[in-house]
Amino acid sequence: MINSQSQIPGPALKFGERLRKSLQRGLLSGLQTSWILIKVMIPTMVAVHLMKLTGLLDLFAAWTAPLMGLFRLPGEASLVLITGGLVNIYAAIAVAVNIPLNPGGMTILAIMVLIAHNLIVETAVQKKAGTPVFIMLTARISGAVLAGLVFSRIVSGDGNRVVHAGQLSGNGGWKEVLAGNVISFVKIAVIIAGLMILVESLREFGIMDRITVALELPMKALGMDRRTSFVAAVGLLLGLAYGAGLIIEEADRSGIGKREVLATNLFLGTNHALVEDSLIFAAVGAHLGWIVLGRLAFGVIFLKLATPLVLYFWKPSGKTCV
């Protein structure tokens, strides 16, 4: 009797094995990221609900309402921006799903948070890559504010509120809050796992390399150095940590000038992890088209405006120091 496995061609076996391994790696990575998410979401959810019960959230909302009104957002939205800026997008989402927002408001918040989040860690990484902290902090915060003002005027704020945790009436009990957060978490975890599996599969079969190489030309068209255009493409798809890490390596190896690094850092500051982070916010009600294409278009315009302005006040000299 002929062994059925012997009838399977070698390349097919190799393909199947590579696919299986990439699926395993992606699922494991997705589970690890989801665990980080749940560790952030649970205490944040509890804190926000306690603020509701004690009336602190109402006081905070009333105090920040005039400022948030500039972005056509409720006062509670300021807590999302602060949390995202100091921590990360997961913490920001944990707050966002516990306050009253319609899809337009969630979209505006998503764009602002995606530009200015995890500022302490990420600006430190960008400093290591060659751009001073005060420049990146100023650029990303001002970029988020400007984007909020722009998109709040062009993104529709109409529509029913997105109810995640019983927040529509403001009287959701612990069961409603928990159920809403679990639903949000499950949707985000599924997206994260799917994305990680996709990315690992694309890496395994060399497709990710082809995509990033294809992006080199548009990155060059934006005025980036040929040595950093590939780096910017990587950061655009995979995240700022990947991009800035590659900038550090490239600068150490070939001595890229600080002006070239500045342009790359400014672009990555407003546009990084364009796929993963955008889909996570879309899972909780934001408009995917606006937070992908809208943020990308804004980032290009912001790069063209911010680069000469920064260079007017900051006169870099020499090569990057890492």
VODRENSE-44055 format. One line per field, with one value per residue (C-alpha): residue in three letters; x, y, z. Coordinates in nm, 2 decimals. Layout:
# residues N
type	Ala / ...;
u	X / ...;
v	Y / ...;
w	Z / ...;
# end
This chain:
# residues 322
type	Met / Ile / Asn / Ser / Gln / Ser / Gln / Ile / Pro / Gly / Pro / Ala / Leu / Lys / Phe / Gly / Glu / Arg / Leu / Arg / Lys / Ser / Leu / Gln / Arg / Gly / Leu / Leu / Ser / Gly / Leu / Gln / Thr / Ser / Trp / Ile / Leu / Ile / Lys / Val / Met / Ile / Pro / Thr / Met / Val / Ala / Val / His / Leu / Met / Lys / Leu / Thr / Gly / Leu / Leu / Asp / Leu / Phe / Ala / Ala / Trp / Thr / Ala / Pro / Leu / Met / Gly / Leu / Phe / Arg / Leu / Pro / Gly / Glu / Ala / Ser / Leu / Val / Leu / Ile / Thr / Gly / Gly / Leu / Val / Asn / Ile / Tyr / Ala / Ala / Ile / Ala / Val / Ala / Val / Asn / Ile / Pro / Leu / Asn / Pro / Gly / Gly / Met / Thr / Ile / Leu / Ala / Ile / Met / Val / Leu / Ile / Ala / His / Asn / Leu / Ile / Val / Glu / Thr / Ala / Val / Gln / Lys / Lys / Ala / Gly / Thr / Pro / Val / Phe / Ile / Met / Leu / Thr / Ala / Arg / Ile / Ser / Gly / Ala / Val / Leu / Ala / Gly / Leu / Val / Phe / Ser / Arg / Ile / Val / Ser / Gly / Asp / Gly / Asn / Arg / Val / Val / His / Ala / Gly / Gln / Leu / Ser / Gly / Asn / Gly / Gly / Trp / Lys / Glu / Val / Leu / Ala / Gly / Asn / Val / Ile / Ser / Phe / Val / Lys / Ile / Ala / Val / Ile / Ile / Ala / Gly / Leu / Met / Ile / Leu / Val / Glu / Ser / Leu / Arg / Glu / Phe / Gly / Ile / Met / Asp / Arg / Ile / Thr / Val / Ala / Leu / Glu / Leu / Pro / Met / Lys / Ala / Leu / Gly / Met / Asp / Arg / Arg / Thr / Ser / Phe / Val / Ala / Ala / Val / Gly / Leu / Leu / Leu / Gly / Leu / Ala / Tyr / Gly / Ala / Gly / Leu / Ile / Ile / Glu / Glu / Ala / Asp / Arg / Ser / Gly / Ile / Gly / Lys / Arg / Glu / Val / Leu / Ala / Thr / Asn / Leu / Phe / Leu / Gly / Thr / Asn / His / Ala / Leu / Val / Glu / Asp / Ser / Leu / Ile / Phe / Ala / Ala / Val / Gly / Ala / His / Leu / Gly / Trp / Ile / Val / Leu / Gly / Arg / Leu / Ala / Phe / Gly / Val / Ile / Phe / Leu / Lys / Leu / Ala / Thr / Pro / Leu / Val / Leu / Tyr / Phe / Trp / Lys / Pro / Ser / Gly / Lys / Thr / Cys / Val;
u	0.00 / 0.14 / 0.18 / -0.05 / 0.21 / 0.46 / 0.22 / 0.25 / 0.52 / 0.81 / 0.74 / 0.38 / 0.49 / 0.74 / 0.47 / 0.23 / 0.49 / 0.59 / 0.23 / 0.17 / 0.46 / 0.36 / 0.01 / 0.15 / 0.38 / 0.10 / -0.15 / 0.11 / 0.19 / -0.18 / -0.24 / 0.05 / -0.07 / -0.43 / -0.30 / -0.13 / -0.46 / -0.67 / -0.42 / -0.47 / -0.84 / -0.95 / -0.80 / -0.88 / -1.25 / -1.27 / -1.12 / -1.35 / -1.66 / -1.56 / -1.52 / -1.87 / -2.01 / -1.84 / -1.93 / -1.56 / -1.61 / -1.89 / -1.68 / -1.39 / -1.61 / -1.76 / -1.42 / -1.28 / -1.60 / -1.50 / -1.17 / -1.31 / -1.59 / -1.33 / -1.30 / -1.68 / -1.63 / -1.78 / -1.57 / -1.50 / -1.30 / -1.01 / -0.96 / -0.91 / -0.64 / -0.46 / -0.46 / -0.35 / -0.07 / 0.08 / 0.02 / -0.08 / -0.38 / -0.50 / -0.55 / -0.71 / -0.96 / -1.04 / -1.15 / -1.32 / -1.55 / -1.68 / -1.78 / -2.06 / -1.94 / -2.09 / -1.89 / -1.78 / -1.65 / -1.48 / -1.31 / -1.19 / -1.05 / -0.89 / -0.70 / -0.58 / -0.48 / -0.31 / -0.09 / -0.01 / 0.01 / 0.27 / 0.46 / 0.71 / 0.84 / 0.81 / 0.97 / 1.25 / 1.30 / 1.29 / 1.55 / 1.77 / 1.71 / 1.84 / 1.56 / 1.54 / 1.25 / 1.12 / 1.08 / 0.90 / 0.67 / 0.58 / 0.53 / 0.31 / 0.10 / 0.05 / -0.02 / -0.29 / -0.45 / -0.44 / -0.58 / -0.86 / -0.96 / -0.95 / -1.13 / -1.39 / -1.50 / -1.52 / -1.61 / -1.98 / -2.07 / -2.42 / -2.55 / -2.64 / -2.39 / -2.18 / -2.29 / -2.02 / -2.06 / -2.40 / -2.27 / -2.56 / -2.78 / -2.49 / -2.65 / -2.50 / -2.43 / -2.12 / -2.27 / -2.35 / -2.00 / -1.83 / -2.03 / -1.97 / -1.59 / -1.57 / -1.74 / -1.50 / -1.21 / -1.31 / -1.35 / -1.01 / -0.84 / -0.98 / -0.85 / -0.51 / -0.48 / -0.58 / -0.34 / -0.05 / -0.12 / -0.14 / 0.19 / 0.37 / 0.25 / 0.35 / 0.69 / 0.74 / 0.68 / 0.86 / 0.55 / 0.61 / 0.95 / 0.80 / 0.54 / 0.79 / 1.02 / 0.72 / 0.66 / 1.01 / 0.93 / 0.64 / 0.85 / 1.12 / 0.86 / 0.79 / 1.15 / 1.30 / 1.65 / 1.69 / 1.84 / 1.54 / 1.26 / 1.26 / 1.27 / 0.97 / 0.78 / 0.84 / 0.73 / 0.42 / 0.31 / 0.44 / 0.49 / 0.71 / 0.93 / 1.02 / 1.08 / 1.28 / 1.48 / 1.58 / 1.67 / 1.91 / 2.07 / 2.10 / 2.24 / 2.50 / 2.60 / 2.59 / 2.57 / 2.24 / 2.22 / 1.99 / 1.78 / 1.70 / 1.62 / 1.40 / 1.18 / 1.14 / 1.06 / 0.81 / 0.63 / 0.63 / 0.51 / 0.18 / 0.17 / 0.28 / 0.12 / -0.13 / -0.30 / -0.30 / -0.38 / -0.65 / -0.83 / -0.83 / -1.01 / -1.24 / -1.35 / -1.49 / -1.68 / -1.44 / -1.46 / -1.18 / -1.15 / -1.09 / -0.84 / -0.64 / -0.66 / -0.75 / -0.46 / -0.22 / -0.32 / -0.29 / 0.05 / 0.18 / 0.06 / 0.19 / 0.53 / 0.56 / 0.46 / 0.64 / 0.98 / 1.08 / 0.93 / 1.13 / 1.45 / 1.39 / 1.43 / 1.65 / 1.98 / 2.11 / 2.47 / 2.66 / 2.54 / 2.31 / 2.46 / 2.34;
v	0.00 / 0.34 / 0.59 / 0.89 / 1.13 / 1.01 / 1.14 / 1.50 / 1.69 / 1.82 / 2.19 / 2.15 / 2.00 / 2.28 / 2.54 / 2.38 / 2.36 / 2.72 / 2.83 / 2.63 / 2.79 / 3.14 / 3.07 / 2.95 / 3.25 / 3.49 / 3.34 / 3.34 / 3.70 / 3.79 / 3.61 / 3.80 / 4.13 / 4.05 / 3.97 / 4.31 / 4.46 / 4.29 / 4.39 / 4.75 / 4.75 / 4.60 / 4.85 / 5.14 / 5.02 / 5.00 / 5.34 / 5.51 / 5.35 / 5.45 / 5.81 / 5.78 / 5.66 / 5.92 / 6.21 / 6.28 / 6.21 / 6.46 / 6.72 / 6.65 / 6.66 / 6.99 / 7.14 / 7.03 / 7.07 / 7.42 / 7.28 / 6.96 / 7.16 / 7.30 / 6.94 / 6.89 / 6.62 / 6.57 / 6.68 / 6.32 / 6.28 / 6.47 / 6.17 / 5.95 / 6.19 / 6.22 / 5.84 / 5.77 / 6.03 / 5.91 / 5.53 / 5.38 / 5.33 / 5.03 / 5.24 / 5.51 / 5.26 / 5.13 / 5.48 / 5.55 / 5.25 / 5.37 / 5.73 / 5.84 / 5.88 / 5.85 / 5.71 / 6.06 / 6.14 / 5.81 / 5.88 / 6.22 / 6.08 / 5.79 / 6.02 / 6.24 / 5.95 / 5.77 / 6.07 / 6.15 / 5.83 / 5.66 / 5.99 / 5.92 / 5.60 / 5.67 / 6.02 / 5.86 / 5.61 / 5.89 / 6.08 / 5.78 / 5.78 / 6.14 / 6.40 / 6.59 / 6.51 / 6.86 / 6.87 / 6.54 / 6.62 / 6.96 / 6.81 / 6.52 / 6.71 / 7.01 / 6.76 / 6.59 / 6.92 / 7.04 / 6.71 / 6.73 / 7.07 / 6.98 / 6.64 / 6.77 / 7.00 / 6.74 / 6.42 / 6.39 / 6.40 / 6.27 / 5.93 / 5.72 / 5.68 / 5.37 / 5.18 / 4.96 / 4.96 / 5.08 / 5.44 / 5.57 / 5.64 / 5.69 / 5.45 / 5.12 / 4.89 / 4.67 / 4.39 / 4.61 / 4.77 / 4.44 / 4.29 / 4.59 / 4.58 / 4.21 / 4.25 / 4.53 / 4.32 / 4.02 / 4.22 / 4.38 / 4.05 / 3.88 / 4.16 / 4.16 / 3.78 / 3.80 / 4.08 / 3.90 / 3.58 / 3.79 / 3.97 / 3.66 / 3.49 / 3.79 / 3.79 / 3.41 / 3.42 / 3.75 / 3.94 / 4.20 / 4.28 / 4.33 / 4.57 / 4.78 / 4.79 / 4.91 / 5.19 / 5.32 / 5.53 / 5.72 / 5.77 / 5.92 / 6.14 / 6.28 / 6.40 / 6.13 / 6.01 / 5.70 / 5.53 / 5.61 / 5.56 / 5.19 / 5.25 / 5.49 / 5.22 / 4.97 / 5.21 / 5.30 / 4.94 / 4.79 / 5.07 / 5.35 / 5.12 / 4.91 / 5.23 / 5.41 / 5.10 / 5.07 / 5.44 / 5.38 / 5.09 / 5.27 / 5.59 / 5.39 / 5.21 / 5.48 / 5.81 / 5.95 / 6.33 / 6.47 / 6.66 / 6.33 / 6.16 / 6.45 / 6.41 / 6.04 / 6.09 / 6.36 / 6.14 / 5.83 / 6.05 / 6.11 / 5.79 / 5.46 / 5.11 / 5.24 / 4.90 / 4.74 / 5.05 / 5.17 / 4.84 / 4.83 / 5.16 / 5.06 / 4.77 / 5.01 / 5.23 / 5.46 / 5.51 / 5.31 / 5.52 / 5.84 / 5.70 / 5.54 / 5.75 / 6.07 / 6.04 / 5.94 / 6.25 / 6.47 / 6.32 / 6.41 / 6.77 / 6.80 / 6.67 / 6.93 / 7.21 / 7.10 / 7.01 / 7.37 / 7.52 / 7.30 / 7.36 / 7.73 / 7.71 / 7.41 / 7.40 / 7.04 / 6.99 / 6.67 / 6.32 / 6.15 / 6.04 / 5.70;
w	0.00 / -0.10 / 0.18 / 0.12 / 0.24 / -0.03 / -0.29 / -0.17 / -0.35 / -0.14 / -0.22 / -0.11 / 0.22 / 0.27 / 0.19 / 0.44 / 0.71 / 0.66 / 0.67 / 0.98 / 1.16 / 1.06 / 1.19 / 1.52 / 1.55 / 1.46 / 1.70 / 1.99 / 1.92 / 1.91 / 2.24 / 2.40 / 2.27 / 2.38 / 2.73 / 2.75 / 2.63 / 2.90 / 3.17 / 3.06 / 3.00 / 3.33 / 3.57 / 3.33 / 3.30 / 3.68 / 3.73 / 3.47 / 3.62 / 3.97 / 3.84 / 3.71 / 4.04 / 4.24 / 4.01 / 3.93 / 3.56 / 3.54 / 3.71 / 3.49 / 3.18 / 3.28 / 3.34 / 3.01 / 2.80 / 2.66 / 2.53 / 2.39 / 2.23 / 1.99 / 1.86 / 1.88 / 2.14 / 2.49 / 2.79 / 2.89 / 2.56 / 2.72 / 2.95 / 2.64 / 2.50 / 2.83 / 2.89 / 2.53 / 2.54 / 2.87 / 2.82 / 2.48 / 2.25 / 2.44 / 2.75 / 2.54 / 2.39 / 2.74 / 2.83 / 2.50 / 2.52 / 2.86 / 2.76 / 2.53 / 2.17 / 1.83 / 1.53 / 1.43 / 1.77 / 1.80 / 1.46 / 1.56 / 1.89 / 1.71 / 1.47 / 1.75 / 1.97 / 1.68 / 1.63 / 1.99 / 2.20 / 2.42 / 2.40 / 2.68 / 2.53 / 2.16 / 2.17 / 2.37 / 2.09 / 1.83 / 2.03 / 2.01 / 1.64 / 1.61 / 1.68 / 2.01 / 2.24 / 2.25 / 1.87 / 1.85 / 2.15 / 2.01 / 1.66 / 1.77 / 2.02 / 1.78 / 1.50 / 1.70 / 1.80 / 1.43 / 1.31 / 1.57 / 1.45 / 1.09 / 1.10 / 1.35 / 1.07 / 0.79 / 0.97 / 1.03 / 1.40 / 1.35 / 1.42 / 1.72 / 2.00 / 2.00 / 2.31 / 2.45 / 2.83 / 2.91 / 2.89 / 2.67 / 2.97 / 3.20 / 3.45 / 3.34 / 3.63 / 3.68 / 3.48 / 3.18 / 3.21 / 3.22 / 2.94 / 2.72 / 2.78 / 2.73 / 2.39 / 2.29 / 2.41 / 2.21 / 1.89 / 1.94 / 2.03 / 1.72 / 1.50 / 1.67 / 1.63 / 1.26 / 1.19 / 1.36 / 1.17 / 0.84 / 0.92 / 1.01 / 0.69 / 0.48 / 0.64 / 0.60 / 0.23 / 0.16 / 0.07 / 0.34 / 0.20 / -0.14 / 0.00 / 0.18 / -0.12 / -0.33 / -0.08 / -0.11 / -0.42 / -0.26 / 0.05 / -0.17 / -0.34 / 0.01 / 0.03 / 0.24 / 0.19 / -0.01 / 0.29 / 0.51 / 0.26 / 0.32 / 0.70 / 0.67 / 0.47 / 0.75 / 1.02 / 0.82 / 0.81 / 1.13 / 1.38 / 1.51 / 1.72 / 1.41 / 1.20 / 1.46 / 1.55 / 1.18 / 1.17 / 1.46 / 1.28 / 0.95 / 1.11 / 1.30 / 0.98 / 0.72 / 0.91 / 0.79 / 0.84 / 1.11 / 0.85 / 0.68 / 1.01 / 1.11 / 0.80 / 0.86 / 1.23 / 1.16 / 0.91 / 1.14 / 1.43 / 1.25 / 1.04 / 1.19 / 1.23 / 0.98 / 0.95 / 1.30 / 1.51 / 1.27 / 1.26 / 1.64 / 1.66 / 1.38 / 1.60 / 1.85 / 1.61 / 1.43 / 1.05 / 0.90 / 0.58 / 0.77 / 1.02 / 0.74 / 0.43 / 0.62 / 0.86 / 0.58 / 0.38 / 0.69 / 0.76 / 0.42 / 0.44 / 0.80 / 0.69 / 0.42 / 0.66 / 0.97 / 0.82 / 0.70 / 1.02 / 1.25 / 1.05 / 1.08 / 1.46 / 1.49 / 1.30 / 1.31 / 1.23 / 1.14 / 1.15 / 1.39 / 1.72 / 1.85;
# end
